[in-house]
């Protein structure tokens, strides 16, 4: 068997009647390297982008929310009762409303959350995006998004004036309150950085005149990407209760559908590139067979069986496949590693929700795509191998 491997390698690297045979082999290997690397890189970028967007959507939105069918508000006294029914989950009340904010230069309408300090860290995961981690230092502290801060030209410890849109006038006067910027967060997600702000839960109750009330309860789950099981469980626990559950996926359904639409065409293009590369390999193997057919006939005359000649051709395909997929996987890993570490590929965050191209390096991609490419290469090698076993190779020697 060792002699067959040596003959196969010799035929791959030698030239004879077709002077471009070895060059064709090199091009086939390069094509396989590019196709394997492209599939791994594109899949890793696509998966990384989806995971990053999903993470941001669920982080600063909470995984699940519980609202009342009956009213827009829920009595705080209900919080303990509902919490006791779903003990496996950490629940927190929240208040949300639209407000007007200004700094004597410009007015901006944005979405305000009233939450506890615990919720800020454990449910909204602001630790990931906070620039200073000062959070709620005082009762009138406010945390705003980076784009809100840029629009209003404000920084830490600056004073803002906030007005409740739903209650502009109180006792014949405009009702407003001063807040001090205690922290700024940046998610590179325009929907959040331009529109979200946070204040203390008790301060929000006073500001929106919601004493002993909240707008709902919010909670996180262990696996936000596969949240349906948690929804089913909570539906059973809260059966016959006047509450409904909404997930972060439902709140951002259109955006998630857009992610799926964007992902499919790219992978289809990459598959076509790979098919072309594999067909090129099949062509190279056929050229090698045609060029070396006289040599195969001579080896057969010396007693080499058709089976062993077919094995030589299959081994040639194996050589090309192994070299191509190994170098392709190695090349893609180097690109992905440096992008993951240094983020050298920059993208506009106002369009793609991040200022760099995120990466998800998964072992599955480095096994699945190379194995498929190697298998396809071996299948194409069967064609000239099968032909060699059926063709009368001695006919070639008659004309030599």
C-alpha positions in Angstrom: 0.0 0.0 0.0 2.9 2.4 0.7 4.0 2.2 -3.0 0.6 3.3 -4.1 0.8 6.4 -1.9 4.2 7.2 -3.3 3.1 6.8 -6.9 0.0 8.9 -6.3 2.1 11.7 -4.8 4.6 11.5 -7.7 1.9 11.8 -10.3 0.4 14.8 -8.6 3.6 16.7 -8.6 5.1 15.7 -12.0 4.6 17.2 -15.5 4.5 15.4 -18.8 2.3 15.7 -21.9 0.2 18.5 -20.3 2.7 20.9 -18.9 0.2 22.6 -16.6 -0.8 19.4 -14.7 1.0 20.3 -11.5 -0.2 23.9 -11.8 -3.7 22.6 -12.1 -3.3 20.6 -9.0 -2.1 23.7 -7.1 -5.1 25.6 -8.4 -7.4 22.8 -7.2 -5.9 22.9 -3.7 -6.1 26.7 -3.6 -9.8 26.5 -4.7 -10.5 24.0 -2.0 -8.7 26.1 0.6 -10.7 29.2 -0.4 -14.1 27.4 -0.4 -13.5 25.6 2.9 -12.2 28.8 4.5 -15.0 30.9 3.1 -17.7 28.6 4.4 -16.2 28.5 7.9 -15.5 32.2 8.0 -18.9 33.3 6.7 -20.7 30.9 8.9 -18.7 32.0 12.0 -19.4 35.7 11.1 -23.0 35.1 10.5 -23.4 33.1 13.7 -21.4 35.6 15.7 -23.5 38.5 14.4 -26.8 36.7 15.1 -25.7 35.8 18.6 -24.5 39.4 19.4 -27.7 41.0 18.1 -29.8 38.4 20.0 -27.8 39.0 23.1 -28.3 42.8 23.0 -32.0 42.5 22.2 -32.5 40.2 25.2 -30.1 41.9 27.6 -31.5 45.4 27.6 -35.1 44.3 27.1 -35.5 41.4 29.6 -36.2 37.9 28.4 -39.8 37.7 29.6 -42.4 40.2 30.7 -45.7 39.6 32.5 -48.5 42.1 31.9 -52.1 42.3 33.1 -55.0 41.7 30.8 -57.2 43.9 32.9 -55.2 47.1 33.3 -52.0 48.8 32.2 -50.8 48.7 35.8 -50.4 46.0 38.4 -50.6 46.4 42.2 -47.2 45.9 43.9 -49.0 43.6 46.4 -49.4 41.1 43.5 -45.7 40.9 43.1 -45.0 38.7 46.1 -47.9 36.4 45.2 -46.8 35.9 41.6 -43.2 35.5 42.7 -44.2 32.7 45.1 -45.9 30.9 42.2 -42.8 31.0 40.0 -40.1 30.4 42.5 -37.6 29.1 40.0 -37.3 32.5 38.3 -36.0 35.8 39.7 -38.8 38.3 39.2 -38.7 42.2 39.4 -41.3 44.9 38.9 -40.8 47.6 36.4 -42.3 50.9 35.2 -42.0 52.2 31.6 -43.2 55.3 30.0 -42.3 57.9 27.4 -40.9 61.2 28.6 -39.5 64.5 27.3 -36.0 65.4 28.4 -34.0 68.6 27.8 -30.9 70.3 28.9 -32.0 73.9 28.1 -30.7 73.4 24.6 -32.7 70.6 23.0 -35.7 68.5 23.7 -35.7 64.7 23.2 -38.5 62.1 23.6 -37.3 58.8 24.8 -38.4 55.6 26.7 -37.8 55.6 30.4 -37.6 52.5 32.7 -38.0 52.6 36.4 -36.2 49.6 37.9 -34.3 48.5 41.0 -30.5 48.4 41.1 -30.7 44.6 41.2 -32.7 44.6 38.0 -30.2 46.9 36.4 -27.4 44.4 36.8 -29.1 41.0 36.8 -32.0 41.4 34.4 -31.0 44.3 32.1 -27.3 43.3 32.2 -26.1 46.9 32.1 -22.7 45.8 33.4 -21.9 44.7 29.8 -22.5 48.1 28.4 -22.0 50.7 31.1 -19.1 53.1 30.6 -18.6 54.0 34.3 -20.7 51.6 36.4 -21.9 54.4 38.7 -25.5 53.4 38.4 -28.0 55.0 40.9 -26.0 57.1 43.2 -29.0 59.3 44.3 -32.8 59.2 44.1 -32.6 61.6 41.1 -29.9 59.7 39.3 -30.5 58.8 35.6 -28.7 56.5 33.2 -28.9 57.4 29.5 -27.7 55.9 26.2 -24.6 57.2 24.5 -26.5 58.6 21.5 -28.9 60.5 23.9 -25.8 61.9 25.6 -24.3 62.9 22.3 -27.6 64.5 21.0 -28.0 66.6 24.1 -24.2 67.2 24.4 -24.2 66.0 28.0 -21.7 64.0 30.2 -21.6 62.5 33.7 -23.0 64.7 36.5 -24.8 67.0 34.1 -28.4 68.0 35.0 -31.4 67.1 32.8 -35.0 68.2 33.1 -37.6 65.5 32.5 -41.3 65.9 31.8 -44.0 63.2 31.9 -45.7 63.3 28.5 -48.9 61.8 29.9 -49.1 64.3 32.7 -47.7 67.6 31.4 -49.7 69.8 33.8 -50.2 69.4 37.5 -52.3 72.0 39.4 -52.1 74.3 36.4 -48.3 74.1 36.1 -46.0 72.1 33.9 -44.8 69.2 36.0 -41.0 68.5 35.5 -38.2 67.2 37.6 -34.4 67.5 37.6 -32.2 64.5 37.2 -28.4 64.1 37.3 -26.6 61.8 34.8 -24.9 59.1 36.9 -23.9 56.8 34.1 -23.9 56.4 30.3 -24.2 53.1 28.5 -23.3 52.1 24.9 -24.7 49.0 23.1 -24.1 50.2 19.5 -27.7 49.4 19.1 -29.5 52.6 17.9 -32.9 51.5 19.2 -31.4 51.4 22.7 -28.7 54.1 22.7 -31.0 56.7 21.2 -34.2 55.9 23.1 -33.6 54.2 26.5 -32.9 55.7 30.0 -33.2 54.3 33.5 -34.1 55.7 36.9 -34.8 54.2 40.3 -38.0 52.3 40.6 -39.3 54.3 43.6 -38.4 57.5 41.9 -40.4 56.4 38.8 -43.4 55.6 41.0 -43.4 59.1 42.3 -42.7 60.7 39.0 -45.5 58.9 37.1 -47.9 59.0 40.1 -47.9 55.2 40.4 -47.7 54.6 44.2 -47.9 50.9 45.0 -48.2 50.1 41.3 -46.0 49.0 38.4 -46.5 48.3 34.7 -45.5 44.6 34.9 -43.0 42.1 36.0 -39.8 41.2 34.2 -37.6 38.2 34.5 -34.7 36.4 32.8 -34.2 32.7 31.8 -31.1 30.5 31.5 -31.3 30.2 27.8 -32.9 33.2 26.1 -32.4 31.7 22.6 -34.6 28.7 23.4 -37.2 30.4 25.5 -40.4 28.5 24.4 -40.1 25.9 27.2 -40.0 28.6 29.8 -43.0 30.3 28.3 -45.0 27.0 28.3 -44.0 26.4 32.0 -45.1 29.9 33.1 -48.3 29.6 31.1 -49.2 26.5 33.1 -48.2 28.0 36.4 -50.1 31.2 35.8 -53.2 29.5 34.3 -56.4 31.2 35.2 -54.5 34.3 36.3 -55.3 37.7 34.5 -51.8 37.9 33.1 -50.1 37.3 29.7 -46.5 36.7 28.9 -44.5 38.3 26.1 -40.9 37.3 25.2 -38.1 39.4 23.8 -38.5 37.5 20.5 -42.1 38.6 20.1 -41.1 42.2 20.9 -38.5 42.2 18.1 -40.1 39.8 15.7 -39.5 41.9 12.5 -35.8 42.4 13.3 -35.3 38.6 13.9 -37.0 37.8 10.6 -34.6 40.3 8.9 -31.6 38.4 10.4 -32.9 35.2 8.8 -33.4 36.8 5.4 -29.9 38.3 5.5 -28.3 35.0 6.5 -29.7 32.6 3.9 -28.4 34.3 0.6 -24.9 34.5 1.9 -24.7 30.8 2.7 -26.2 29.9 -0.7 -23.5 31.9 -2.5 -20.8 30.2 -0.5 -22.2 26.8 -1.3 -22.1 27.6 -5.0 -18.5 28.7 -4.7 -17.6 25.4 -3.0 -19.4 23.4 -5.7 -17.3 25.2 -8.4 -14.1 24.5 -6.4 -15.0 20.8 -6.0 -15.9 20.5 -9.8 -12.5 22.0 -10.5 -10.8 19.3 -8.4 -12.7 16.7 -10.4 -11.4 18.2 -13.7 -7.9 18.2 -12.4 -8.1 14.5 -11.4 -9.5 13.7 -14.9 -6.6 15.6 -16.6 -4.1 13.7 -14.4 -5.7 10.4 -15.4 -5.6 11.3 -19.1 -2.0 12.5 -18.9 -0.8 9.4 -17.0 -2.9 6.8 -18.8 0.2 5.4 -20.6 1.9 5.1 -17.3 -1.1 3.2 -15.8 -1.0 0.9 -18.9 2.7 0.1 -18.3 2.1 -0.6 -14.6 -0.7 -2.9 -15.6 1.6 -4.7 -18.0 4.0 -5.2 -15.1 1.1 -6.9 -13.1 -0.6 -4.0 -11.3 -4.3 -4.8 -11.0 -7.1 -2.5 -12.1 -8.1 -2.2 -8.5 -4.7 -0.8 -7.4 -4.7 1.6 -10.3 -8.1 2.9 -9.2 -6.7 3.2 -5.7 -3.9 5.4 -7.0 -6.4 7.8 -8.5 -8.5 7.8 -5.3 -5.4 8.5 -3.2 -4.6 11.4 -5.5 -8.0 12.9 -4.7 -7.4 12.1 -1.0 -4.1 14.0 -1.1 -5.7 17.1 -2.7 -8.7 16.9 -0.4 -6.7 16.6 2.9 -4.2 19.3 1.9 -7.0 21.7 0.9 -9.3 21.2 3.8 -6.5 21.3 6.5 -5.0 24.5 5.1 -8.5 25.9 4.6 -9.5 25.2 8.2 -6.1 26.6 9.4 -6.4 29.7 7.4 -10.0 30.4 8.5 -9.0 29.8 12.2 -6.2 32.4 11.9 -8.5 35.0 10.4 -11.3 34.3 13.0 -8.9 34.3 15.9 -7.3 37.7 15.1 -10.8 39.2 14.3 -12.1 37.9 17.7 -9.1 39.3 19.5 -8.5 42.6 17.8 -11.7 43.4 15.9 -9.8 44.7 12.8 -12.9 44.5 10.6 -15.0 47.6 11.3 -18.6 48.1 10.3 -21.0 51.0 10.8 -22.9 50.5 14.1 -25.9 52.6 13.0 -26.7 49.9 10.4 -25.4 46.7 11.9 -25.8 47.3 15.7 -22.1 46.8 16.4 -18.9 48.6 15.3 -17.0 45.4 14.5 -17.7 42.1 12.9 -18.4 39.6 15.7 -17.1 36.0 15.5 -18.5 32.8 16.9 -15.7 30.2 16.7 -17.3 26.7 17.0 -15.6 23.4 16.6 -18.6 22.0 14.7 -17.8 24.3 11.7 -14.1 23.2 11.6 -15.3 19.6 11.4 -18.5 19.7 9.3 -17.4 21.8 6.3 -13.9 20.2 5.9 -15.5 16.7 6.1 -18.1 17.6 3.5 -15.4 19.1 1.1 -13.2 16.0 1.6 -16.1 13.6 1.0 -17.1 15.5 -2.2 -13.5 15.4 -3.4 -13.3 11.6 -2.9 -16.7 11.1 -4.7 -15.4 13.0 -7.7 -12.2 10.9 -7.7 -14.4 7.8 -8.2 -15.2 8.9 -11.7 -11.7 8.6 -13.2 -11.0 5.6 -10.9 -14.0 3.8 -12.2 -13.1 4.6 -15.8 -9.6 3.3 -15.4 -11.0 0.0 -14.2 -13.2 -0.4 -17.2 -10.9 1.0 -20.0 -8.6 -1.3 -21.9 -5.3 0.5 -20.9 -3.3 -1.8 -23.2 -4.9 0.0 -26.3 -2.8 3.0 -25.4 0.5 1.0 -25.7 -0.3 0.0 -29.3 0.3 3.6 -30.4 3.5 4.2 -28.3 
